[in-house]
Amino acid sequence: MTETMTKSDIIFRKATTADLAAIVTLLADDQIGQSREDPRLPLAEAYIGAFQAIDADPNQMLAVAVPAGTEEGAEVIGTLQLSFIPGIARMGVWRGQIEAVRIAVAYRSSGLGQKMFEWAISECRSRGCSLVQLTTDKGRSDAHRFYDKLGFKASHEGYKLEL
């Protein structure tokens, strides 16, 4: 897919269990993801438990992008997770956290990523968030350029501790 997508070409919606295998496949579809994810079927129980926890939490949303005119269980061509985080800092603002962003290889450079972020930012606004933030692996230089283009600022250094 090399042509630019329009908003009417795509539907963004909350993920269902029928989408889970496709989401894990997208997460595993790059050099970094290959070392962290296991898309083999049947899916590991950890994925199913994580999906159930996300689905049950009103401050979490696992979302997918699918071609317009398709039914549930259709080809998942993009995914991301939104977390809505209350906080005391910045006078009690809510933050929208965008994580685990993936676009299917055939749809990269089509405009889908930008449309997906426009949708996600709109979801954050509708939930009363005053700030949208994300983290990204230092090895994802293409993603860094994309986030810069969208207006995100690399204002903080992130740290992680594996347990």
C-alpha positions in Angstrom: 0.0 0.0 0.0 1.8 3.1 -1.2 -1.0 5.5 -1.8 -2.1 7.9 0.9 -5.0 6.7 3.0 -8.0 9.0 3.7 -9.8 8.9 7.0 -12.8 7.2 5.4 -10.5 4.3 4.3 -9.9 3.2 7.9 -11.8 2.5 11.1 -10.3 2.8 14.6 -12.0 0.8 17.3 -11.5 -0.9 20.6 -9.8 -4.3 20.1 -11.7 -7.5 20.7 -10.4 -11.0 21.6 -10.8 -11.8 17.9 -8.0 -9.2 17.1 -5.5 -10.4 19.7 -3.5 -12.8 17.5 -3.1 -10.2 14.8 -2.0 -7.6 17.4 0.7 -9.9 18.8 1.8 -10.6 15.2 2.2 -6.8 14.6 4.1 -6.4 17.8 6.5 -9.2 16.8 7.0 -7.8 13.2 10.3 -6.0 13.6 13.8 -6.6 14.9 13.1 -5.4 18.4 9.7 -7.1 18.7 11.0 -10.4 17.4 13.1 -10.7 20.6 10.2 -9.9 22.9 7.0 -11.4 21.5 5.8 -14.8 20.5 3.0 -14.8 17.9 2.7 -18.6 17.7 -0.7 -20.1 18.0 -2.2 -20.9 20.4 -1.2 -17.6 22.0 0.5 -17.7 25.3 -1.9 -17.3 28.3 0.0 -14.2 29.3 -1.3 -12.4 26.3 -4.9 -13.5 27.0 -4.6 -12.4 30.7 -3.1 -9.0 29.7 -5.9 -8.4 27.2 -8.5 -9.3 29.8 -6.9 -6.9 32.3 -6.7 -4.1 29.7 -10.3 -4.7 28.6 -11.6 -4.6 32.2 -9.9 -1.3 33.1 -11.8 1.8 32.1 -8.5 3.8 31.9 -7.0 1.5 29.3 -7.8 1.0 25.7 -6.2 -1.4 23.3 -7.1 -0.1 19.8 -6.9 -1.4 16.3 -7.1 0.1 12.8 -9.0 -2.0 10.2 -9.9 -1.2 6.6 -13.3 0.5 6.4 -16.2 -1.8 5.5 -14.8 -4.9 7.2 -16.3 -6.8 10.1 -15.0 -7.7 13.5 -12.0 -10.1 13.1 -11.0 -8.4 9.8 -7.4 -7.6 8.9 -5.8 -5.6 11.7 -3.4 -3.1 10.0 -2.5 -1.0 13.0 -2.6 -1.1 16.8 -1.8 1.0 19.8 -2.6 1.1 23.5 -3.9 4.2 25.3 -3.7 4.6 29.0 -5.5 7.5 30.7 -3.5 8.5 33.8 -4.7 10.8 36.5 -2.0 12.7 38.3 -1.4 15.4 40.9 1.5 17.0 39.0 0.7 19.9 36.7 -2.3 20.9 38.8 -4.0 17.5 38.6 -4.1 17.0 34.8 -4.9 13.7 33.2 -2.3 12.3 30.8 -2.9 10.1 27.8 -0.1 7.6 27.3 0.4 6.1 23.9 2.3 2.8 23.7 2.9 -0.3 21.6 2.2 1.5 18.3 2.6 -0.7 15.2 1.6 -0.4 11.6 1.5 -3.4 9.2 4.5 -3.3 6.8 2.3 -3.0 3.7 0.6 0.2 5.2 3.7 2.1 6.4 4.2 5.4 4.6 0.5 5.4 3.6 -0.6 8.1 6.1 -2.1 5.5 8.4 0.2 6.3 11.3 -0.7 9.9 11.2 -4.4 9.1 11.1 -4.0 6.7 14.0 -2.3 9.3 16.1 -4.9 12.0 15.2 -7.6 9.5 16.4 -5.6 8.6 19.6 -5.1 12.3 20.5 -8.8 13.0 19.9 -9.6 10.1 22.3 -7.3 11.6 24.9 -9.0 15.0 24.5 -12.4 13.5 24.8 -11.3 11.9 28.1 -10.2 15.2 29.5 -6.4 14.7 29.1 -4.3 17.9 29.0 -1.1 16.1 27.9 -0.3 13.2 25.6 3.0 11.4 26.1 4.7 8.3 24.7 7.9 6.4 25.1 9.9 4.9 22.3 12.8 2.6 22.1 16.1 4.4 21.4 16.7 2.1 18.4 13.6 3.2 16.5 15.0 6.2 14.7 12.2 6.2 12.0 9.6 6.4 14.8 11.5 9.3 16.4 11.4 11.3 13.1 7.6 10.5 12.8 6.9 11.6 16.4 8.9 14.8 15.8 6.9 15.5 12.7 3.6 15.1 14.7 4.8 17.8 17.1 5.9 15.6 20.0 9.0 16.9 21.9 11.7 14.6 23.3 11.6 16.6 26.5 12.4 13.8 29.0 14.8 10.9 29.3 13.0 7.6 30.0 14.3 4.7 32.2 13.1 1.2 32.6 14.0 -1.5 35.2 13.2 -5.1 34.2 11.9 -7.2 37.1 
